[in-house]
Amino acid sequence: MKKALLFAVVLCLAVSLGALTPVEAQKIKQGGTMVVTYKDDISTLDPAIGYDWQNWSMIKSLFNGLMDYKAGTYKLEPDLAESFTISPDGKIYTFKIRKDVKFHNGRKLTAEDIKYSIDRAVNPKTQSPGQGFFGSIKGFDDMVAGKTTELSGMTVVDPYTLRIELSRPDATFLHVMAINFAFAVPKEEVEKWGADFGKHPVGTGAFKMQEWKLGQRVVYVRNHDYYKPGLPRLDKIIFEVGVEPTVALLRLQRGQVDILGDGIPPARFLQVKNDPKNADLIIEGGQLHTGYVSMNVRMKPFDNVKVRQAVNMAINKKRICKIINNRAIPANQPLPPAMPGYDKNYKGYPYNPQKAKALLAEAGYANGFTTELYANNTDPNPRIAQAIQQDLAGIGIKANLKTLAQSAVITAGGEPDQAPMIWSGGMAWIADFPDPSNFYGPILGCGGAVKGGWNWSWYCNKDLEAKATKADAMSDPAKASQRTELWRSIFIDIMKDAPWAPIFNEQRFTMRALRLGGPDAIFVDPVHIPVNYEYVYAKDAQ
């Protein structure tokens, strides 16, 4: 256990939450309601399926997994697990399950529920975009192939003990046990609702869903049976949807809204940020983020590497950063600068339209071609997509824009032959956990290149897949630097194939009402994106 936790700490990029002072603790009162706004409706609250930043923290507020992160940090700690042990060879994890946890329907959680939930996420019928995360569990390949309906590596030893055997050591395994896809769900509720479980979620989390009116609102209320003392602090959260960001800002300023779910409207950002009245309302935080344009390598002409390289050279990234008031830096590789494995010496593809035109000519497209560029329709993403469109037009590529609700873009990306190009902004990619493997498996690895997956480039390099598997098997802390170097080489090799055009690494800004309390780190939580709702409290609670 110490060995595994040490390795997790070596890899983590800690963000200090800090303990509450006695004065702050006295201010916290249980109760109150918070209003959060979003432009788009929520796609699903099923932890096995939901995988966009909008529903990420909402799902985390309803469900729990064996592991979690200390609030406001990347530091792993047990959650539904009371404790765990790891075998000397790093392949067998034995989790002792808490005995004081209940589902929202009143039934007690057991080890069987966790086994069922992970099996469900891996089962191809679920079409979980997180299926590939569980690839190191023994029996994964047989289950994905449809030969079995259960992972042979998972054994319920007794009602409160779960044994998980891996086919290989996996340095990321404890992180995987903390992501939404591993969260516990009750079998009887999943079977009751079927495909609609995501609209009728039942978990073990701090809040439970009271109401969902499509296109209007989702309402959470306190789970009075929650096993963490003193949490949550609020009685109710109302997520209002269909609210334009500029309208949401005005309502926040009038005291009608508490958190801007979509952030500060980019067109108003400088005005809002420079207003002294907002100094205590705006919170800035770092994030492990890369915004990119994916190119579907299975669709012509993006099956030609020279075309993809030309796209990389055609886009003026500095100009795009200016569109969002320089709240980002240009990116030249998939990993963000703060992630282990980032290559600070790699220069990437320079902005060079003339060279880009020459590459198109070499690929047989001297006169360019017509394609489609998908993008989320929430500002500033349409404006960013238009800038990319203009840059591509400069080398002869006519990219017709398809700006849609983020759920529609995500669906298109998960189809093998629907979206030639996608601007990821507003949807992807912020790390699920602080390890370079997370920027590979779901979005650039073969396991993510499946229907419903998030590898929108549909890129699958078998040689790099083998290297990635080798890297993830390095669970010994003594090999941490060697593992990081292997990941560095993998991502630079990916850039040679150019399935992406990385655009920028973004900083996150949140705006909240002054009536809300809590450390800044929970409002820009690096894992519970965008907010760790469990720890927010209302200063005016009665």
N, C-alpha and C positions, 0 to 999 in steps of 0.2 A: 504493500500500500504506500509506504513512504517513497519507494522508488518511483512509482507511477505519478504520485502527486508532485514529486520533485521535478520530474520531466515536464509536467504540465506547467509548473511555475516557471521553469527555464524558458518555456515557449511563450508564456503569457506576457501581454503588454499591460501591466497593471494600471488601472486608473483609480486613484484613491477616492473612496467615498467618504471616509472619515466618520468617526463615531459622533453621534449627536451630543452636544454639550448639555449639562443639566438644565440650563435655561431653555434650550431648544426643546428638550424632552418635555418640559412642563407646558410648553405651548401646544403640544400635540393633543388633539381631542379626537376621539372616534366620532365619525359621522360626517354629514355633508354630502353634497352632490357636485360632480364635475361634468362639464360639457366640453366635448371634443368634436371638432368638425373635420369632414373630409368632402372632397368634391365628388369622388366616385363611391359607389356602393361597395360593400364588402363582398368578396367573391365566395368565400367559404370560411368556416371556423372549425373545420375538420383538421386536426393536427397532422394527419397522414398525408394531406393533400395541400393545405394552405402553405404558400411559399412566396409571398410578396411582402414588402416592408410594411404595407398598410395593415395586414392582418397578423403580422408576426407577433407584436406585443399583445395584441388582443387575444390571440390563442394562448400565449404564455400566462395570461391572467386567468384562463379557464382550466388549464391543465398543468400537470407536472410530470417530470421524468425522474429516473433514478438519480441523476446528477443535475446540478445547476451551477450558476456562477454567483459569487457574492455580489450583492447589489452594487451596480455602478462600476464593476470591474470584470476582468477576464479570469478571475481566480476561481478554480473549480472547487466545489464542495458537495457533499452528499445532500440529496433532497428526499425523494421517496425512499432511497436507501438509507438505512440507519448507519450501516458500515459496509465495508467490502474488503476482500483480500484478493491477492493476485498470486498465481503459482510462480515458482522460480523461473520457468521458461517463458513467462509472459503471455500464456495462451489460455489460461483458465481464470475467469473472474467469478467470484462467489459473492453475491449481494444479499445482505440481511435487510428485509423490508420492514419499514415502520409499521407498527400495529395500531396506530391511532389515526389512520387516514380513511376518510369516507368519500365516496363519489357523491355528486350533487343529488343523486336519487336516494341517498341514505345507506347504500350498501357499502360494506367495508372492502377496502382494496386488499388484494392478495397477490402473491407472486404469479399466479395463473393469469391475472389481468395484464401484467407487464409482458409476459410471454405472448399472450394473444395479440397485444397491441403491436409488438415488434414483428411478429409473424404477418400481421395484417399489412404493415407498411411494406414488407418485402413481397407479398403476394402480388403477382402481375395483374390480377383482377382489380386491385385497388388503384392501379396506375399512379402510384405515389412518386412524385419527383424526387423523393429522398431515398428511394429504394437502394441506390448504389452506395449510400453511406454504410450499409450493413454488410458490405461485401466480404469482410474478414470473418464473419460468423460461420462456423462449420455448417455445411448444408446449403449455403446461399446459392451456389450454382444450380443445384438440383431443384431448388424451389423456384428460381427464376425461369428455369426450363420447363416448369409445370409438372415435374416428376413427383413432387411432394407438396403438401399444403402446410408443412411445419418445418422450421429450421431444426435440423438434428442436433445442432450445438447447444440448444437451450433446454434445460431440464429443471422442472419444479421439484426441488428436493423435499420441501414441505411447504405448507401454506405461506410461510414468510421467508423462504430462502430460494433464490434463483441462481442457478449455475449456468454460466455462458462460456462455451468453449470456442475458441477461435481456430481457424485453419492455419493462421500465421500470426506472429506477434503484430500488434497494430498500435502504433504510437498515438493514434487519434481516438482510440476506442472510448475513453472516458468522456471526451468531448462529444462524441456521437450520442452517448447516453444522456447528454444534456440538451440536444436539439429537439425541436418540436416533433419530428417524425417518430421519436422514441417515447413520446408522452403516453401515459396510461389512459385507455378508454374502456368503458364497460361493454362487454360483448352483447349483453341483452339490449342495450340502447342502440348499438350499431345495427343489430339485426332488426330491431323494431322500425327504425327509420330508413334503413337501406342507404340509397344514394343521397337522401336528404339529411343524413346525420350532421352534415356540415352546417345545416340551418337549424338544427336542434341539438347543439352540443351539450354533452354531459361529461364533466371531468372531475378533478379533485381540487381545482385551483381556488385562489383567493376570492374570486367572483364567480357567480353563475349567471347565465343569461336569463333574463326575465321576459324580454320582448324583442322581436325582430320584424319591423315593418319595412319590406323591401322598398328601396328608394327614399326612405324617410329617416329611420333611426334604428339603432341597436341599443338595448338597455341592459346593463349589468347591475346586479345587486350583490351586496356582501354575502359571502358564504360563512354563515355563523358557526359551521362545523370545521372551519379551516384549522389545520393542525399547527400553524405557526402562531405563537402567542402574539397578540397585539396587531395582527395583520388580517385583512387589509385595514387601512385607516379610514377610507371613505365608505359611505353607505351605498352610494349609487354612482355609476358612470353612464352618461348618455352620449352615444356616438351619433351625431347628426350627419347624414350624408346628403349629397346633392347641393352642398353649399360651396359656391365659388370662393376661392381663396381671398379675393379682394373684399367680398361681402363678409367673410369670416373675420378678417382683420378689423373691419369697422365695428362688428358686433363685439369683438374682444375689447376694443377701446371703449365701448358703451357698457361693458360689464355683463354682456349676455353670453359670452363664450370664455372658456378657461384655457384651452390649448388649441393652437392651430395645427391640426394633424398634418396638413400639407406644407407647413412651414410658412415663413414670411413670403408674400408674393414677390417674385424677383423684380418686377417693375417698380415696386415700392420699397425695395430693400434698403437702398442708401438713405432715402428719406426717413424711414422708420428707425434705422440703426443710428443715424446722426441726431435724432431727436433726444435731448437729455431726459425727457419724461419716460423714455423706454429703457433707460439704462438698467433698471432692476428687473425688467421683463424679458430681456433677450439673453439666452444662454447659448454659449458656443462650446462645441465639443468635437474632438477628433473622431475619425471613424476609419475602418479598414475598407475603403471603397474604391472601386474603379468603374468609371462610366465608359462604355465601349460601343462600337458598331460591330455587330456580328454579321458574318457572311456565310450563307448556307453552302457548304462545300459540295453538297450533293446536287445543287442546281446550277445549270449553266447561266452565265459564264464563270461563276465563282468556283467551279471545279478546277479552274486554272490558277495556279499559285501566283503567276505574274499579274493577273487581274487583281487579286487580293493585295498584293504588294503595291500595286498602283494606287488602289484606294487609300492605303496607309499614307502614301506620299502626297495625296491630293488634298488632305484635310488640314486646314489651318487651325491647329488646336489652341494657339494663343488667342486668336480672335474669338473662339468659342468660349474660352474662359472669361473674356470680357463681357460676354452676354449675361453671365451670372455674377457680374460685379467682382470678378477675380476671387470668387469664393472657392477656387480650386486651382490646382497646378496641372500643366500638361502632363499626360501619361505617355510612356513609351513601351510599357510591358504590362502584362496582366496584374502582377502583384503591386499593391500600393507601397509607398516608401517605408511605412512603419512595419511592414510584414517581414518576418524572417525569410530569407531567400531572395529578397529584392536585390537586383544587381545595379548598384549605383554607378558603375562604370559603363553600363550598356547605353548606347546612344539611340537605338531604335531607328525607325525610318524618318529621315528628315522631310520637312515640308518642301517639296520640289515638284511642282506641277509639270515642268518640262520632262523630268525623268519619268514621272507617272505616265505621261502621254507616250513616251518611248516604250515603256513596259507594255502598255495596252497594244501598241503596234506589234511588238514581238509576240504577243499572245494571239494575234489575229484580229484585233478589234481596233484598227487604226481609225475607224470612223465612230468609235464608241458603241454604245448599246443602250437599250431602255430596260429599266428594272423598277422595283418598288422598295421603298424605305418605310418601314413601320415605326411608329413612335407613340408613346403615351400622350394623351391630349391635354394633360395638365401643364400649365405654364411653369417653367420656361421651355419644356421639352419640344413643343411645336416650333418655337423660334430656333432652338438648337438644331432641330431636324432641317429647318429651312436653310440654315447656314451650311450644314453638311451638303444639302442638295445643291446649293450654289457652288460649293467647292468641287463637287463631282461634275457639275455641268461644265466647269472650266477645263476638264480633260475629256469632255465628250460623252460623259455618262449622264443620261437623262433618268433621274430617279423620281418617280411619281410618289408623292407622300400619301401615307395612309395613317392619319392620326386618329387613334381610337382609345376607348377606355382601357386602362391597363390590363384588366382581366381578359379583354379581347385580344390584346397584343400578346399576352402570355400564352393564350390558347393557340394563336397562330404560330408562335415560335415552337410550340410543342408538336406541331405537325411537320412531317418530314419534307414536304414540298409546297409549303404555303407562303412562307416569308423569306424572300431572298436576302433582305437586309433588315436589321432591327437596331434602332438606337435604344440602348438599355436604360437610359435615364429615367428616374422615378420608379424603376422596377428592380434593377440589378446593377452592380453586385456589391453588397456589403457582407463581409465575412460572417458566417454562422459561428465560427470560433477562430481563435488567433493562431492558425496553423496554415502554412502554404498549401497543404493538400486540399483545403476548402475552396481554393481558387482553381482547382483542377477537376476533381471528381465530378461535381454536379454540373459544371458549366463548360469544361473542355475535355473531360474524360469520356471514354466509350460508354461507361455506365449512365451518363447523363444524356447520351444521344439516343433517346427512346421516346416513343409517343408520350406526350405529356411532360417530358423532361425539360430541363433548363439549359441544355447544351444547344442553343439556337443556331450555332454554326454547324451542328451535326458533324463535328470534327472527331475523328477517332484514329489515333496513331498507335498501332499495336506495340511498336518499339518503346514509345514513351510511356505507354500503359504499363509495360513490364518494369520500367525504371521507377514509375510512381509506386507500384506495388512493393518494390524493393525499399524505397524510401520510407513507406509507411510501416514496414516491418522492422525498422530500426528503433525499437522501443527502449534500448539501453541509453540512459542519459550520457554515457561516455561517448556515444556516437552522435550526439546532437549536432555538432558542427559539421560532421561528415554528411549527415542527413540534410542539413540546410543547404550545403553546397550542391548536393544531388538535385534538390528541388530548384535551385538557381539555374542549373544547366537545363533542366526540363523546360522551364518557362522561356529561356532564350531559344531553345530548339523549336518551341511552339511558334515563336515570333518569326522564325525562318519560313514556316508554313503559312503564317499570317491569316489564320481563320478569323481574327479580330483586327479591328483598328482601335487600339486603346485611345481614349480621348482625354480624360482628366481624372484626377483624384480629388474628391470634394470634401470640404469641411461642412459639418452640420450645425445649423442654427435652429433653435426652438424659441418660440415666444409663448409665455404663459401669463395668466392673470396674477396680479399681486396677492390675491386672496389664497393662492395655493402655496403650501410650504413643503420643504424637503430639500436635501442637499442637491446642488446643481447636477451632480453626476447621475441622479435618477431621471432627470429630465432629458439628458442626452446619453442614456444608458447604452454602452457599446454592444450589449446583447439583446436587451428588451427594447428593440428599436420601434418607435422613437422614444418611448417613455416606460419606465418601470412603474406601472400603475399601483402595485401593492404598497409602495412606500410614500405615495403622495398623500398629503393631508390638507384639509380645509382649515384655514386659520379662524374662519368665522363659524366653525361647527358649534352647535349648541350642546 
